[in-house]
């Protein structure tokens, strides 16, 4: 699995919340096994939009879409419990 480079605004957001190192760790895991149980990868509702998420930390999630068979783009980072 390949992950497209992050947009600058997302990188800035990750730096602000001190999540960049953790996301890089999770990205490596995702690239090896996108459905590893520690990532908690899931499709979001409504499922027809085909938007997914995986866990960065217990509270933070990366929201992504498939842009090809083996490529994703992270479109948002958000606090899962806010």
mmCIF file of the N, C-alpha and C atoms, coordinates in Angstrom:
data_MODEL
# 
_entry.id   MODEL 
# 
loop_
_atom_site.group_PDB 
_atom_site.id 
_atom_site.type_symbol 
_atom_site.label_atom_id 
_atom_site.label_alt_id 
_atom_site.label_comp_id 
_atom_site.label_asym_id 
_atom_site.label_entity_id 
_atom_site.label_seq_id 
_atom_site.pdbx_PDB_ins_code 
_atom_site.Cartn_x 
_atom_site.Cartn_y 
_atom_site.Cartn_z 
_atom_site.occupancy 
_atom_site.B_iso_or_equiv 
_atom_site.pdbx_formal_charge 
_atom_site.auth_seq_id 
_atom_site.auth_comp_id 
_atom_site.auth_asym_id 
_atom_site.auth_atom_id 
_atom_site.pdbx_PDB_model_num 
ATOM 1   N N  . UNK A 1 1  ? 0.858   -1.178 0.000  1.00 0.00 ? 1  UNK A N  1 
ATOM 2   C CA . UNK A 1 1  ? 0.000   0.000  0.000  1.00 0.00 ? 1  UNK A CA 1 
ATOM 3   C C  . UNK A 1 1  ? 0.897   1.232  0.000  1.00 0.00 ? 1  UNK A C  1 
ATOM 4   N N  . UNK A 1 2  ? 0.523   2.221  -0.761 1.00 0.00 ? 2  UNK A N  1 
ATOM 5   C CA . UNK A 1 2  ? 1.270   3.472  -0.842 1.00 0.00 ? 2  UNK A CA 1 
ATOM 6   C C  . UNK A 1 2  ? 0.403   4.613  -0.312 1.00 0.00 ? 2  UNK A C  1 
ATOM 7   N N  . UNK A 1 3  ? 1.040   5.527  0.426  1.00 0.00 ? 3  UNK A N  1 
ATOM 8   C CA . UNK A 1 3  ? 0.347   6.705  0.943  1.00 0.00 ? 3  UNK A CA 1 
ATOM 9   C C  . UNK A 1 3  ? 0.954   7.932  0.277  1.00 0.00 ? 3  UNK A C  1 
ATOM 10  N N  . UNK A 1 4  ? 0.108   8.727  -0.348 1.00 0.00 ? 4  UNK A N  1 
ATOM 11  C CA . UNK A 1 4  ? 0.596   9.954  -0.994 1.00 0.00 ? 4  UNK A CA 1 
ATOM 12  C C  . UNK A 1 4  ? 1.142   10.918 0.061  1.00 0.00 ? 4  UNK A C  1 
ATOM 13  N N  . UNK A 1 5  ? 2.107   11.758 -0.326 1.00 0.00 ? 5  UNK A N  1 
ATOM 14  C CA . UNK A 1 5  ? 2.639   12.748 0.623  1.00 0.00 ? 5  UNK A CA 1 
ATOM 15  C C  . UNK A 1 5  ? 1.528   13.646 1.174  1.00 0.00 ? 5  UNK A C  1 
ATOM 16  N N  . UNK A 1 6  ? 1.677   14.010 2.421  1.00 0.00 ? 6  UNK A N  1 
ATOM 17  C CA . UNK A 1 6  ? 0.673   14.853 3.080  1.00 0.00 ? 6  UNK A CA 1 
ATOM 18  C C  . UNK A 1 6  ? 0.720   16.282 2.569  1.00 0.00 ? 6  UNK A C  1 
ATOM 19  N N  . UNK A 1 7  ? -0.449  16.916 2.534  1.00 0.00 ? 7  UNK A N  1 
ATOM 20  C CA . UNK A 1 7  ? -0.522  18.344 2.226  1.00 0.00 ? 7  UNK A CA 1 
ATOM 21  C C  . UNK A 1 7  ? 0.169   19.126 3.345  1.00 0.00 ? 7  UNK A C  1 
ATOM 22  N N  . UNK A 1 8  ? 0.659   20.310 3.010  1.00 0.00 ? 8  UNK A N  1 
ATOM 23  C CA . UNK A 1 8  ? 1.377   21.132 3.986  1.00 0.00 ? 8  UNK A CA 1 
ATOM 24  C C  . UNK A 1 8  ? 0.506   21.490 5.182  1.00 0.00 ? 8  UNK A C  1 
ATOM 25  N N  . UNK A 1 9  ? -0.761  21.783 4.963  1.00 0.00 ? 9  UNK A N  1 
ATOM 26  C CA . UNK A 1 9  ? -1.633  22.143 6.084  1.00 0.00 ? 9  UNK A CA 1 
ATOM 27  C C  . UNK A 1 9  ? -1.785  20.987 7.072  1.00 0.00 ? 9  UNK A C  1 
ATOM 28  N N  . UNK A 1 10 ? -1.796  19.754 6.571  1.00 0.00 ? 10 UNK A N  1 
ATOM 29  C CA . UNK A 1 10 ? -1.897  18.600 7.469  1.00 0.00 ? 10 UNK A CA 1 
ATOM 30  C C  . UNK A 1 10 ? -0.605  18.403 8.248  1.00 0.00 ? 10 UNK A C  1 
ATOM 31  N N  . UNK A 1 11 ? 0.523   18.593 7.589  1.00 0.00 ? 11 UNK A N  1 
ATOM 32  C CA . UNK A 1 11 ? 1.812   18.481 8.284  1.00 0.00 ? 11 UNK A CA 1 
ATOM 33  C C  . UNK A 1 11 ? 1.885   19.535 9.381  1.00 0.00 ? 11 UNK A C  1 
ATOM 34  N N  . UNK A 1 12 ? 1.497   20.759 9.072  1.00 0.00 ? 12 UNK A N  1 
ATOM 35  C CA . UNK A 1 12 ? 1.504   21.833 10.069 1.00 0.00 ? 12 UNK A CA 1 
ATOM 36  C C  . UNK A 1 12 ? 0.601   21.492 11.255 1.00 0.00 ? 12 UNK A C  1 
ATOM 37  N N  . UNK A 1 13 ? -0.547  20.928 10.979 1.00 0.00 ? 13 UNK A N  1 
ATOM 38  C CA . UNK A 1 13 ? -1.491  20.537 12.031 1.00 0.00 ? 13 UNK A CA 1 
ATOM 39  C C  . UNK A 1 13 ? -0.881  19.443 12.912 1.00 0.00 ? 13 UNK A C  1 
ATOM 40  N N  . UNK A 1 14 ? -0.233  18.462 12.286 1.00 0.00 ? 14 UNK A N  1 
ATOM 41  C CA . UNK A 1 14 ? 0.405   17.390 13.048 1.00 0.00 ? 14 UNK A CA 1 
ATOM 42  C C  . UNK A 1 14 ? 1.526   17.924 13.934 1.00 0.00 ? 14 UNK A C  1 
ATOM 43  N N  . UNK A 1 15 ? 2.299   18.863 13.417 1.00 0.00 ? 15 UNK A N  1 
ATOM 44  C CA . UNK A 1 15 ? 3.376   19.468 14.205 1.00 0.00 ? 15 UNK A CA 1 
ATOM 45  C C  . UNK A 1 15 ? 2.788   20.226 15.393 1.00 0.00 ? 15 UNK A C  1 
ATOM 46  N N  . UNK A 1 16 ? 1.716   20.972 15.142 1.00 0.00 ? 16 UNK A N  1 
ATOM 47  C CA . UNK A 1 16 ? 1.060   21.742 16.206 1.00 0.00 ? 16 UNK A CA 1 
ATOM 48  C C  . UNK A 1 16 ? 0.633   20.849 17.367 1.00 0.00 ? 16 UNK A C  1 
ATOM 49  N N  . UNK A 1 17 ? 0.114   19.669 17.052 1.00 0.00 ? 17 UNK A N  1 
ATOM 50  C CA . UNK A 1 17 ? -0.388  18.760 18.078 1.00 0.00 ? 17 UNK A CA 1 
ATOM 51  C C  . UNK A 1 17 ? 0.621   17.666 18.446 1.00 0.00 ? 17 UNK A C  1 
ATOM 52  N N  . UNK A 1 18 ? 1.862   17.796 17.980 1.00 0.00 ? 18 UNK A N  1 
ATOM 53  C CA . UNK A 1 18 ? 2.947   16.849 18.296 1.00 0.00 ? 18 UNK A CA 1 
ATOM 54  C C  . UNK A 1 18 ? 2.585   15.412 17.907 1.00 0.00 ? 18 UNK A C  1 
ATOM 55  N N  . UNK A 1 19 ? 2.040   15.240 16.699 1.00 0.00 ? 19 UNK A N  1 
ATOM 56  C CA . UNK A 1 19 ? 1.607   13.929 16.227 1.00 0.00 ? 19 UNK A CA 1 
ATOM 57  C C  . UNK A 1 19 ? 2.390   13.417 15.022 1.00 0.00 ? 19 UNK A C  1 
ATOM 58  N N  . UNK A 1 20 ? 3.317   14.196 14.507 1.00 0.00 ? 20 UNK A N  1 
ATOM 59  C CA . UNK A 1 20 ? 3.995   13.819 13.269 1.00 0.00 ? 20 UNK A CA 1 
ATOM 60  C C  . UNK A 1 20 ? 4.779   12.509 13.415 1.00 0.00 ? 20 UNK A C  1 
ATOM 61  N N  . UNK A 1 21 ? 5.520   12.365 14.480 1.00 0.00 ? 21 UNK A N  1 
ATOM 62  C CA . UNK A 1 21 ? 6.300   11.143 14.702 1.00 0.00 ? 21 UNK A CA 1 
ATOM 63  C C  . UNK A 1 21 ? 5.385   9.917  14.808 1.00 0.00 ? 21 UNK A C  1 
ATOM 64  N N  . UNK A 1 22 ? 4.296   10.085 15.529 1.00 0.00 ? 22 UNK A N  1 
ATOM 65  C CA . UNK A 1 22 ? 3.358   8.966  15.710 1.00 0.00 ? 22 UNK A CA 1 
ATOM 66  C C  . UNK A 1 22 ? 2.688   8.594  14.380 1.00 0.00 ? 22 UNK A C  1 
ATOM 67  N N  . UNK A 1 23 ? 2.312   9.606  13.575 1.00 0.00 ? 23 UNK A N  1 
ATOM 68  C CA . UNK A 1 23 ? 1.705   9.308  12.280 1.00 0.00 ? 23 UNK A CA 1 
ATOM 69  C C  . UNK A 1 23 ? 2.691   8.571  11.385 1.00 0.00 ? 23 UNK A C  1 
ATOM 70  N N  . UNK A 1 24 ? 3.941   8.988  11.381 1.00 0.00 ? 24 UNK A N  1 
ATOM 71  C CA . UNK A 1 24 ? 4.933   8.311  10.551 1.00 0.00 ? 24 UNK A CA 1 
ATOM 72  C C  . UNK A 1 24 ? 5.069   6.841  10.929 1.00 0.00 ? 24 UNK A C  1 
ATOM 73  N N  . UNK A 1 25 ? 5.007   6.541  12.218 1.00 0.00 ? 25 UNK A N  1 
ATOM 74  C CA . UNK A 1 25 ? 5.053   5.151  12.680 1.00 0.00 ? 25 UNK A CA 1 
ATOM 75  C C  . UNK A 1 25 ? 3.828   4.377  12.170 1.00 0.00 ? 25 UNK A C  1 
ATOM 76  N N  . UNK A 1 26 ? 2.663   4.984  12.305 1.00 0.00 ? 26 UNK A N  1 
ATOM 77  C CA . UNK A 1 26 ? 1.434   4.323  11.874 1.00 0.00 ? 26 UNK A CA 1 
ATOM 78  C C  . UNK A 1 26 ? 1.377   4.178  10.350 1.00 0.00 ? 26 UNK A C  1 
ATOM 79  N N  . UNK A 1 27 ? 1.923   5.153  9.617  1.00 0.00 ? 27 UNK A N  1 
ATOM 80  C CA . UNK A 1 27 ? 1.962   5.057  8.154  1.00 0.00 ? 27 UNK A CA 1 
ATOM 81  C C  . UNK A 1 27 ? 2.786   3.851  7.711  1.00 0.00 ? 27 UNK A C  1 
ATOM 82  N N  . UNK A 1 28 ? 3.917   3.627  8.358  1.00 0.00 ? 28 UNK A N  1 
ATOM 83  C CA . UNK A 1 28 ? 4.748   2.456  8.017  1.00 0.00 ? 28 UNK A CA 1 
ATOM 84  C C  . UNK A 1 28 ? 3.983   1.168  8.261  1.00 0.00 ? 28 UNK A C  1 
ATOM 85  N N  . UNK A 1 29 ? 3.284   1.103  9.372  1.00 0.00 ? 29 UNK A N  1 
ATOM 86  C CA . UNK A 1 29 ? 2.469   -0.077 9.674  1.00 0.00 ? 29 UNK A CA 1 
ATOM 87  C C  . UNK A 1 29 ? 1.361   -0.241 8.642  1.00 0.00 ? 29 UNK A C  1 
ATOM 88  N N  . UNK A 1 30 ? 0.703   0.861  8.281  1.00 0.00 ? 30 UNK A N  1 
ATOM 89  C CA . UNK A 1 30 ? -0.377  0.822  7.299  1.00 0.00 ? 30 UNK A CA 1 
ATOM 90  C C  . UNK A 1 30 ? 0.132   0.338  5.947  1.00 0.00 ? 30 UNK A C  1 
ATOM 91  N N  . UNK A 1 31 ? 1.304   0.824  5.535  1.00 0.00 ? 31 UNK A N  1 
ATOM 92  C CA . UNK A 1 31 ? 1.858   0.435  4.239  1.00 0.00 ? 31 UNK A CA 1 
ATOM 93  C C  . UNK A 1 31 ? 2.168   -1.059 4.186  1.00 0.00 ? 31 UNK A C  1 
ATOM 94  N N  . UNK A 1 32 ? 2.501   -1.638 5.325  1.00 0.00 ? 32 UNK A N  1 
ATOM 95  C CA . UNK A 1 32 ? 2.787   -3.066 5.401  1.00 0.00 ? 32 UNK A CA 1 
ATOM 96  C C  . UNK A 1 32 ? 1.507   -3.894 5.505  1.00 0.00 ? 32 UNK A C  1 
ATOM 97  N N  . UNK A 1 33 ? 0.593   -3.447 6.373  1.00 0.00 ? 33 UNK A N  1 
ATOM 98  C CA . UNK A 1 33 ? -0.649  -4.191 6.626  1.00 0.00 ? 33 UNK A CA 1 
ATOM 99  C C  . UNK A 1 33 ? -1.773  -3.208 6.957  1.00 0.00 ? 33 UNK A C  1 
ATOM 100 N N  . UNK A 1 34 ? -2.529  -2.745 5.939  1.00 0.00 ? 34 UNK A N  1 
ATOM 101 C CA . UNK A 1 34 ? -3.555  -1.724 6.169  1.00 0.00 ? 34 UNK A CA 1 
ATOM 102 C C  . UNK A 1 34 ? -4.640  -2.120 7.161  1.00 0.00 ? 34 UNK A C  1 
ATOM 103 N N  . UNK A 1 35 ? -4.814  -3.399 7.396  1.00 0.00 ? 35 UNK A N  1 
ATOM 104 C CA . UNK A 1 35 ? -5.871  -3.829 8.309  1.00 0.00 ? 35 UNK A CA 1 
ATOM 105 C C  . UNK A 1 35 ? -5.318  -4.458 9.581  1.00 0.00 ? 35 UNK A C  1 
ATOM 106 N N  . UNK A 1 36 ? -4.110  -4.052 9.955  1.00 0.00 ? 36 UNK A N  1 
ATOM 107 C CA . UNK A 1 36 ? -3.541  -4.480 11.223 1.00 0.00 ? 36 UNK A CA 1 
ATOM 108 C C  . UNK A 1 36 ? -4.495  -4.050 12.331 1.00 0.00 ? 36 UNK A C  1 
ATOM 109 N N  . UNK A 1 37 ? -4.716  -4.915 13.294 1.00 0.00 ? 37 UNK A N  1 
ATOM 110 C CA . UNK A 1 37 ? -5.717  -4.623 14.328 1.00 0.00 ? 37 UNK A CA 1 
ATOM 111 C C  . UNK A 1 37 ? -5.377  -3.393 15.158 1.00 0.00 ? 37 UNK A C  1 
ATOM 112 N N  . UNK A 1 38 ? -4.104  -3.058 15.311 1.00 0.00 ? 38 UNK A N  1 
ATOM 113 C CA . UNK A 1 38 ? -3.762  -1.874 16.109 1.00 0.00 ? 38 UNK A CA 1 
ATOM 114 C C  . UNK A 1 38 ? -4.109  -0.568 15.395 1.00 0.00 ? 38 UNK A C  1 
ATOM 115 N N  . UNK A 1 39 ? -4.306  -0.624 14.077 1.00 0.00 ? 39 UNK A N  1 
ATOM 116 C CA . UNK A 1 39 ? -4.696  0.570  13.330 1.00 0.00 ? 39 UNK A CA 1 
ATOM 117 C C  . UNK A 1 39 ? -6.186  0.865  13.423 1.00 0.00 ? 39 UNK A C  1 
ATOM 118 N N  . UNK A 1 40 ? -6.957  -0.162 13.698 1.00 0.00 ? 40 UNK A N  1 
ATOM 119 C CA . UNK A 1 40 ? -8.418  -0.006 13.768 1.00 0.00 ? 40 UNK A CA 1 
ATOM 120 C C  . UNK A 1 40 ? -8.972  0.654  12.496 1.00 0.00 ? 40 UNK A C  1 
ATOM 121 N N  . UNK A 1 41 ? -8.510  0.200  11.337 1.00 0.00 ? 41 UNK A N  1 
ATOM 122 C CA . UNK A 1 41 ? -8.970  0.743  10.058 1.00 0.00 ? 41 UNK A CA 1 
ATOM 123 C C  . UNK A 1 41 ? -10.446 0.438  9.888  1.00 0.00 ? 41 UNK A C  1 
ATOM 124 N N  . UNK A 1 42 ? -11.202 1.458  9.467  1.00 0.00 ? 42 UNK A N  1 
ATOM 125 C CA . UNK A 1 42 ? -12.643 1.265  9.295  1.00 0.00 ? 42 UNK A CA 1 
ATOM 126 C C  . UNK A 1 42 ? -13.175 2.193  8.214  1.00 0.00 ? 42 UNK A C  1 
ATOM 127 N N  . UNK A 1 43 ? -14.286 1.771  7.632  1.00 0.00 ? 43 UNK A N  1 
ATOM 128 C CA . UNK A 1 43 ? -14.992 2.626  6.677  1.00 0.00 ? 43 UNK A CA 1 
ATOM 129 C C  . UNK A 1 43 ? -15.984 3.471  7.477  1.00 0.00 ? 43 UNK A C  1 
ATOM 130 N N  . UNK A 1 44 ? -16.099 4.732  7.106  1.00 0.00 ? 44 UNK A N  1 
ATOM 131 C CA . UNK A 1 44 ? -16.973 5.642  7.839  1.00 0.00 ? 44 UNK A CA 1 
ATOM 132 C C  . UNK A 1 44 ? -18.355 5.717  7.197  1.00 0.00 ? 44 UNK A C  1 
ATOM 133 N N  . UNK A 1 45 ? -19.311 6.129  7.981  1.00 0.00 ? 45 UNK A N  1 
ATOM 134 C CA . UNK A 1 45 ? -20.685 6.302  7.494  1.00 0.00 ? 45 UNK A CA 1 
ATOM 135 C C  . UNK A 1 45 ? -20.848 7.664  6.839  1.00 0.00 ? 45 UNK A C  1 
ATOM 136 N N  . UNK A 1 46 ? -21.601 7.798  5.797  1.00 0.00 ? 46 UNK A N  1 
ATOM 137 C CA . UNK A 1 46 ? -22.247 6.728  5.042  1.00 0.00 ? 46 UNK A CA 1 
ATOM 138 C C  . UNK A 1 46 ? -21.212 5.984  4.187  1.00 0.00 ? 46 UNK A C  1 
ATOM 139 N N  . UNK A 1 47 ? -21.329 4.687  4.180  1.00 0.00 ? 47 UNK A N  1 
ATOM 140 C CA . UNK A 1 47 ? -20.362 3.844  3.496  1.00 0.00 ? 47 UNK A CA 1 
ATOM 141 C C  . UNK A 1 47 ? -20.282 4.126  2.001  1.00 0.00 ? 47 UNK A C  1 
ATOM 142 N N  . UNK A 1 48 ? -21.331 4.650  1.430  1.00 0.00 ? 48 UNK A N  1 
ATOM 143 C CA . UNK A 1 48 ? -21.355 4.923  -0.012 1.00 0.00 ? 48 UNK A CA 1 
ATOM 144 C C  . UNK A 1 48 ? -20.309 5.964  -0.424 1.00 0.00 ? 48 UNK A C  1 
ATOM 145 N N  . UNK A 1 49 ? -19.840 6.798  0.515  1.00 0.00 ? 49 UNK A N  1 
ATOM 146 C CA . UNK A 1 49 ? -18.826 7.804  0.200  1.00 0.00 ? 49 UNK A CA 1 
ATOM 147 C C  . UNK A 1 49 ? -17.423 7.201  0.125  1.00 0.00 ? 49 UNK A C  1 
ATOM 148 N N  . UNK A 1 50 ? -17.244 6.002  0.653  1.00 0.00 ? 50 UNK A N  1 
ATOM 149 C CA . UNK A 1 50 ? -15.968 5.279  0.644  1.00 0.00 ? 50 UNK A CA 1 
ATOM 150 C C  . UNK A 1 50 ? -14.834 6.096  1.262  1.00 0.00 ? 50 UNK A C  1 
ATOM 151 N N  . UNK A 1 51 ? -15.101 6.630  2.437  1.00 0.00 ? 51 UNK A N  1 
ATOM 152 C CA . UNK A 1 51 ? -14.111 7.352  3.227  1.00 0.00 ? 51 UNK A CA 1 
ATOM 153 C C  . UNK A 1 51 ? -13.754 6.460  4.417  1.00 0.00 ? 51 UNK A C  1 
ATOM 154 N N  . UNK A 1 52 ? -12.449 6.343  4.683  1.00 0.00 ? 52 UNK A N  1 
ATOM 155 C CA . UNK A 1 52 ? -11.952 5.433  5.708  1.00 0.00 ? 52 UNK A CA 1 
ATOM 156 C C  . UNK A 1 52 ? -11.147 6.191  6.751  1.00 0.00 ? 52 UNK A C  1 
ATOM 157 N N  . UNK A 1 53 ? -10.826 5.511  7.844  1.00 0.00 ? 53 UNK A N  1 
ATOM 158 C CA . UNK A 1 53 ? -9.935  6.090  8.845  1.00 0.00 ? 53 UNK A CA 1 
ATOM 159 C C  . UNK A 1 53 ? -9.066  5.001  9.448  1.00 0.00 ? 53 UNK A C  1 
ATOM 160 N N  . UNK A 1 54 ? -7.915  5.438  9.971  1.00 0.00 ? 54 UNK A N  1 
ATOM 161 C CA . UNK A 1 54 ? -7.103  4.544  10.789 1.00 0.00 ? 54 UNK A CA 1 
ATOM 162 C C  . UNK A 1 54 ? -6.575  5.334  11.980 1.00 0.00 ? 54 UNK A C  1 
ATOM 163 N N  . UNK A 1 55 ? -6.232  4.620  13.026 1.00 0.00 ? 55 UNK A N  1 
ATOM 164 C CA . UNK A 1 55 ? -5.828  5.216  14.284 1.00 0.00 ? 55 UNK A CA 1 
ATOM 165 C C  . UNK A 1 55 ? -4.382  5.718  14.222 1.00 0.00 ? 55 UNK A C  1 
ATOM 166 N N  . UNK A 1 56 ? -4.183  6.953  14.685 1.00 0.00 ? 56 UNK A N  1 
ATOM 167 C CA . UNK A 1 56 ? -2.836  7.492  14.884 1.00 0.00 ? 56 UNK A CA 1 
ATOM 168 C C  . UNK A 1 56 ? -2.453  7.276  16.346 1.00 0.00 ? 56 UNK A C  1 
ATOM 169 N N  . UNK A 1 57 ? -3.331  7.702  17.241 1.00 0.00 ? 57 UNK A N  1 
ATOM 170 C CA . UNK A 1 57 ? -3.203  7.442  18.679 1.00 0.00 ? 57 UNK A CA 1 
ATOM 171 C C  . UNK A 1 57 ? -4.586  7.034  19.159 1.00 0.00 ? 57 UNK A C  1 
ATOM 172 N N  . UNK A 1 58 ? -4.694  6.846  20.427 1.00 0.00 ? 58 UNK A N  1 
ATOM 173 C CA . UNK A 1 58 ? -6.000  6.476  20.984 1.00 0.00 ? 58 UNK A CA 1 
ATOM 174 C C  . UNK A 1 58 ? -7.068  7.517  20.637 1.00 0.00 ? 58 UNK A C  1 
ATOM 175 N N  . UNK A 1 59 ? -6.683  8.808  20.594 1.00 0.00 ? 59 UNK A N  1 
ATOM 176 C CA . UNK A 1 59 ? -7.651  9.880  20.361 1.00 0.00 ? 59 UNK A CA 1 
ATOM 177 C C  . UNK A 1 59 ? -7.658  10.438 18.949 1.00 0.00 ? 59 UNK A C  1 
ATOM 178 N N  . UNK A 1 60 ? -6.606  10.233 18.176 1.00 0.00 ? 60 UNK A N  1 
ATOM 179 C CA . UNK A 1 60 ? -6.472  10.871 16.872 1.00 0.00 ? 60 UNK A CA 1 
ATOM 180 C C  . UNK A 1 60 ? -6.574  9.856  15.742 1.00 0.00 ? 60 UNK A C  1 
ATOM 181 N N  . UNK A 1 61 ? -7.280  10.260 14.661 1.00 0.00 ? 61 UNK A N  1 
ATOM 182 C CA . UNK A 1 61 ? -7.491  9.395  13.504 1.00 0.00 ? 61 UNK A CA 1 
ATOM 183 C C  . UNK A 1 61 ? -7.061  10.107 12.227 1.00 0.00 ? 61 UNK A C  1 
ATOM 184 N N  . UNK A 1 62 ? -6.567  9.331  11.281 1.00 0.00 ? 62 UNK A N  1 
ATOM 185 C CA . UNK A 1 62 ? -6.258  9.823  9.938  1.00 0.00 ? 62 UNK A CA 1 
ATOM 186 C C  . UNK A 1 62 ? -7.426  9.417  9.042  1.00 0.00 ? 62 UNK A C  1 
ATOM 187 N N  . UNK A 1 63 ? -8.004  10.376 8.357  1.00 0.00 ? 63 UNK A N  1 
ATOM 188 C CA . UNK A 1 63 ? -9.124  10.129 7.453  1.00 0.00 ? 63 UNK A CA 1 
ATOM 189 C C  . UNK A 1 63 ? -8.548  10.050 6.041  1.00 0.00 ? 63 UNK A C  1 
ATOM 190 N N  . UNK A 1 64 ? -8.924  9.008  5.294  1.00 0.00 ? 64 UNK A N  1 
ATOM 191 C CA . UNK A 1 64 ? -8.326  8.836  3.981  1.00 0.00 ? 64 UNK A CA 1 
ATOM 192 C C  . UNK A 1 64 ? -9.304  8.277  2.961  1.00 0.00 ? 64 UNK A C  1 
ATOM 193 N N  . UNK A 1 65 ? -8.915  8.418  1.692  1.00 0.00 ? 65 UNK A N  1 
ATOM 194 C CA . UNK A 1 65 ? -9.666  7.851  0.574  1.00 0.00 ? 65 UNK A CA 1 
ATOM 195 C C  . UNK A 1 65 ? -8.691  7.104  -0.322 1.00 0.00 ? 65 UNK A C  1 
ATOM 196 N N  . UNK A 1 66 ? -9.194  6.087  -0.980 1.00 0.00 ? 66 UNK A N  1 
ATOM 197 C CA . UNK A 1 66 ? -8.397  5.382  -1.982 1.00 0.00 ? 66 UNK A CA 1 
ATOM 198 C C  . UNK A 1 66 ? -8.409  6.207  -3.265 1.00 0.00 ? 66 UNK A C  1 
ATOM 199 N N  . UNK A 1 67 ? -7.238  6.389  -3.852 1.00 0.00 ? 67 UNK A N  1 
ATOM 200 C CA . UNK A 1 67 ? -7.154  7.111  -5.120 1.00 0.00 ? 67 UNK A CA 1 
ATOM 201 C C  . UNK A 1 67 ? -6.624  6.200  -6.221 1.00 0.00 ? 67 UNK A C  1 
ATOM 202 N N  . UNK A 1 68 ? -6.534  4.957  -5.920 1.00 0.00 ? 68 UNK A N  1 
ATOM 203 C CA . UNK A 1 68 ? -6.113  3.919  -6.844 1.00 0.00 ? 68 UNK A CA 1 
ATOM 204 C C  . UNK A 1 68 ? -6.230  2.598  -6.111 1.00 0.00 ? 68 UNK A C  1 
ATOM 205 N N  . UNK A 1 69 ? -5.912  1.550  -6.795 1.00 0.00 ? 69 UNK A N  1 
ATOM 206 C CA . UNK A 1 69 ? -6.049  0.229  -6.175 1.00 0.00 ? 69 UNK A CA 1 
ATOM 207 C C  . UNK A 1 69 ? -5.166  0.071  -4.934 1.00 0.00 ? 69 UNK A C  1 
ATOM 208 N N  . UNK A 1 70 ? -3.939  0.598  -5.010 1.00 0.00 ? 70 UNK A N  1 
ATOM 209 C CA . UNK A 1 70 ? -2.988  0.430  -3.908 1.00 0.00 ? 70 UNK A CA 1 
ATOM 210 C C  . UNK A 1 70 ? -2.457  1.752  -3.375 1.00 0.00 ? 70 UNK A C  1 
ATOM 211 N N  . UNK A 1 71 ? -3.205  2.836  -3.542 1.00 0.00 ? 71 UNK A N  1 
ATOM 212 C CA . UNK A 1 71 ? -2.742  4.145  -3.108 1.00 0.00 ? 71 UNK A CA 1 
ATOM 213 C C  . UNK A 1 71 ? -3.865  4.869  -2.365 1.00 0.00 ? 71 UNK A C  1 
ATOM 214 N N  . UNK A 1 72 ? -3.482  5.500  -1.262 1.00 0.00 ? 72 UNK A N  1 
ATOM 215 C CA . UNK A 1 72 ? -4.456  6.307  -0.521 1.00 0.00 ? 72 UNK A CA 1 
ATOM 216 C C  . UNK A 1 72 ? -3.924  7.717  -0.370 1.00 0.00 ? 72 UNK A C  1 
ATOM 217 N N  . UNK A 1 73 ? -4.866  8.628  -0.058 1.00 0.00 ? 73 UNK A N  1 
ATOM 218 C CA . UNK A 1 73 ? -4.495  9.997  0.290  1.00 0.00 ? 73 UNK A CA 1 
ATOM 219 C C  . UNK A 1 73 ? -5.177  10.341 1.601  1.00 0.00 ? 73 UNK A C  1 
ATOM 220 N N  . UNK A 1 74 ? -4.381  10.792 2.558  1.00 0.00 ? 74 UNK A N  1 
ATOM 221 C CA . UNK A 1 74 ? -4.940  11.246 3.834  1.00 0.00 ? 74 UNK A CA 1 
ATOM 222 C C  . UNK A 1 74 ? -5.513  12.635 3.602  1.00 0.00 ? 74 UNK A C  1 
ATOM 223 N N  . UNK A 1 75 ? -6.802  12.777 3.868  1.00 0.00 ? 75 UNK A N  1 
ATOM 224 C CA . UNK A 1 75 ? -7.481  14.040 3.589  1.00 0.00 ? 75 UNK A CA 1 
ATOM 225 C C  . UNK A 1 75 ? -7.750  14.860 4.839  1.00 0.00 ? 75 UNK A C  1 
ATOM 226 N N  . UNK A 1 76 ? -7.634  14.240 6.012  1.00 0.00 ? 76 UNK A N  1 
ATOM 227 C CA . UNK A 1 76 ? -7.885  14.977 7.238  1.00 0.00 ? 76 UNK A CA 1 
ATOM 228 C C  . UNK A 1 76 ? -7.277  14.217 8.416  1.00 0.00 ? 76 UNK A C  1 
ATOM 229 N N  . UNK A 1 77 ? -6.987  14.948 9.457  1.00 0.00 ? 77 UNK A N  1 
ATOM 230 C CA . UNK A 1 77 ? -6.560  14.401 10.752 1.00 0.00 ? 77 UNK A CA 1 
ATOM 231 C C  . UNK A 1 77 ? -7.524  14.993 11.761 1.00 0.00 ? 77 UNK A C  1 
ATOM 232 N N  . UNK A 1 78 ? -8.113  14.142 12.591 1.00 0.00 ? 78 UNK A N  1 
ATOM 233 C CA . UNK A 1 78 ? -9.031  14.728 13.575 1.00 0.00 ? 78 UNK A CA 1 
ATOM 234 C C  . UNK A 1 78 ? -9.010  13.990 14.894 1.00 0.00 ? 78 UNK A C  1 
ATOM 235 N N  . UNK A 1 79 ? -9.508  14.689 15.904 1.00 0.00 ? 79 UNK A N  1 
ATOM 236 C CA . UNK A 1 79 ? -9.642  14.119 17.237 1.00 0.00 ? 79 UNK A CA 1 
ATOM 237 C C  . UNK A 1 79 ? -10.914 13.265 17.235 1.00 0.00 ? 79 UNK A C  1 
ATOM 238 N N  . UNK A 1 80 ? -10.744 12.010 17.464 1.00 0.00 ? 80 UNK A N  1 
ATOM 239 C CA . UNK A 1 80 ? -11.835 11.037 17.355 1.00 0.00 ? 80 UNK A CA 1 
ATOM 240 C C  . UNK A 1 80 ? -12.955 11.285 18.366 1.00 0.00 ? 80 UNK A C  1 
ATOM 241 N N  . UNK A 1 81 ? -12.650 11.920 19.475 1.00 0.00 ? 81 UNK A N  1 
ATOM 242 C CA . UNK A 1 81 ? -13.642 12.060 20.523 1.00 0.00 ? 81 UNK A CA 1 
ATOM 243 C C  . UNK A 1 81 ? -14.188 13.472 20.699 1.00 0.00 ? 81 UNK A C  1 
ATOM 244 N N  . UNK A 1 82 ? -13.902 14.372 19.762 1.00 0.00 ? 82 UNK A N  1 
ATOM 245 C CA . UNK A 1 82 ? -14.453 15.726 19.865 1.00 0.00 ? 82 UNK A CA 1 
ATOM 246 C C  . UNK A 1 82 ? -15.594 15.913 18.916 1.00 0.00 ? 82 UNK A C  1 
# 
